[in-house]
Amino acid sequence: MLRELAHFARHAPQALRLKRRLSQAELYDHLCGAGEDAGMGAWRARLVEDLTGDVIEIGSGTGFMFPYYGAGARVTAVEPDAAFAALAAPRAAAAAAAITLVDGSAEELPGPPRSRDAAVVGLVLCSVRNPDTVLGELARVLRPGAPLRLVEHVRSPRVVAGALMRAVNPLWLALNAQGCNMHRDPLPLIRDAGFLVDRVEPFQIFTPGIPAFPMRAIWARAAG
């Protein structure tokens, strides 16, 4: 816990300076780019490089997942923020997979029931208004047995750290201005939505400008 607090205190001033100088999309892109170099890219690759067929990615942001899809994937990337999607477009064009950027909401996904071969969620469930609705939509569009891959930050399982994250969450919401909550635990919600969780791998990345939240890489699949 002390290491995480020291990391936040060390990098917070620089992050706040960047926040005053950059747009929200540019700041997100800059900080996530630093995260890729610190190890996030390797986790993204592990999650999606084997996916093929019609894949839906929700909250694709500025496209940091795109380089890791294989050539056999046809990705519909849903992103509601036009500024984020504009920064994602060059990464979509350069990807090995066929990637189509779509303006849309995670709470109302495009496509009929059972139309997708896989789904990908990267750092999204922390910020959506209703995670249950989003997971319900993913359950609707995925074919039976289709993989669901997620990478999310979570509330610490340690009693004191978890309570502290819950207590300071209102301040964090004000600072990030993205609707990102630090105290959510998505695993029970994923299971409650009917998904079968095959594997969960915890990790942590110390990225300049971003709190070192507990992270989870999650391999799950639709029921059926």
N, C-alpha and C positions, 0 to 999 in steps of 0.2 A: 504493500500500500504506500509506503514511504517513497519507494522508487517511482511509482506512478505520479504521486503528488509533485515530486522534484522535477520530473519530466514536464509536467504541465506548467509549473511555475517558470521553468527555464525558457520554454518556447512561447508562452502566452503573449508576451509583449510584441514579438515579431509577428505573430498571427494577427494581432489586433491592428498593427500597422498595415499589413497586407489588406485587411478587411476594409480599411479606409481608402485604399488606393485602387482596389480591384472590384469589378462587379462580382455578384454572388456566384455566377457561373465560372468566372475566371479564377476566383478564390478556390472554389471546389476543385477545379481542374488542377490548379497548382499544388494544392495539398494532397490530392489523390495521386498525382504524379510522384510526389515524394514518397508516398506510401508504396507505390509499385516498386521503387528502388529498394525500399526497406524490407521487402519480402511479400507484400500483398500480391504481386504479380504471379509468384509461384503458386500461391493458393488458388488464385483465379484459374490458372492453367489446369491444376489438378481437378478442379470442379467441372470444367466444361469441355476439355479437349477431346473427350470420347463421345460427345453427343452428336447425333446425326438426325436427319429428317427435319420436320417442321418444329422449330424451337421458338418459344415465346420468352422473351426477357422483359421483365417489368422494371420500371425506374432505371433505365439504362444510363442515365446521367450523361456524362461526356464521353462515353464509349470505351471505358478502360477494360471492359470484358471482351471487346470485339477481337483483339489480336489473338486470343487464345482458342477461339472456335476452329474446329477443323473444316476442311473443304466440303465435307459431307453434310454440313449443317446449313439450313435455310432459316435465318433468324428474323423474326418480327420483333423489333426493339421498341417497346412502348415507353415514351417519355413525354410528360405533360408540359415541360418547360421549354419554350422555343429557344431560349438562349443556350441552354444545356445541349439541346439537339443540334444546334448550329456547330458547336464545338465537337460534337460526336461525329458529324458527317464525314470529315476526312478520315477518321479511323474506320468508319464503315466502308468507305471506298477502298481502303488499303487492306482490308481483312481477306483472309483466304475463304471464309464463308460468304454466302450471299446474305447480306444484311439489309433489311428494309426498316427505315425509321418511321414510326407511326406516332402521331399526336394522339394521346389517349390517357386514360386513367386506369390505375391498377384495380380500382373498385368496379370497373366495367370493361372487361377485356374484349378485344375483337375476336370474332370467330365463333362458330357453332360448338355445341357440346362435343367432347371427345374428338377434337380436331387437331390436337397438338401432340407431338411425339416426346416432348420434353419441355421443362420450364426452368428458368433461371431467375434467382432473386439475389441481388447484390446490394446489401446495405440499404434496404427499403423498409422492412417491417418496423424499424425504429421510428419512422417518420410518417407513415400513412395514418389517416385518421382512424380507420377501423381495420386492424389486421385480420379480424375474423372474416370480414367481407372479402378482403383480398385473397385470403386462402380459400374461401369458398369459390371464388371465381377461378382460381387455379385448378381446384378440384373439378370444376365444371368443364374446362376446356381440355384437360389432359385425358388421353386415352388410358384405359385400365392398365395398371402396371408401369406407366410412363414415369421416367425419372424426374424428380424435383431436386434441384441443387440450390443451396443457399449459403451465403456467407453473411453473417450478422454479428454486430456487437451486442453483448448481453449484460444484464445485471450481474454483478459479482456474486458467486455462490457463498462467499464469506459473509458472515452475519454483519459484522461492523461495516465492511466496505459496501455491502448491498444496501444497508440502511442509509449510509452516507450518500450513495448515488441517488436514492429515492428523495432524500432531503434537498439535495442541491439541483435536482432536475429542473425546477422552474428557472433557476439562474442560467443553466445550460441552454434551455430553450430560448431564452432572451439573447444569449450570446451567439448561438449558431444561426438563428433566423431562418431555419430550414424545417422546423417542426421535428427535429431529431430529438428523441427521448433517450436518455442514458440508462433507464432503469427497467426496460422491458426484458422479458424472457420469452422468446418465441417458441421454444420447444414444446411446451404444453399446448400452445395454440395450433401448432402444426399437427400434433397428434389428434387434437380435438376435431380438426377439420377432416379427419379420416385418412391422413397420410401415414404410411408405414415408414418409420425412421430406421434406416439400415446402419448408419454410422455417423458419429459426431466426433469431430476432432477439435479440441481446444487449442488456441494459440494466442499470441499477443505480439503486437508490433509497436515499436517505439518510433513513431514518425514525427519529425519536426512539425509543430503546429497543430497536431491532433492528439487529444488525450489517448493514453495507452489503455483503452478499454479491453476487458476480456472479450475475446472473439471466438466464434464457433464456425467451423465449416461443416455443413450438414448434407448428407446424402440420404434422400428419402425417395419414395415412389407412391404413385396413386394406387389406391386400393383396386382390387379386381384382377 
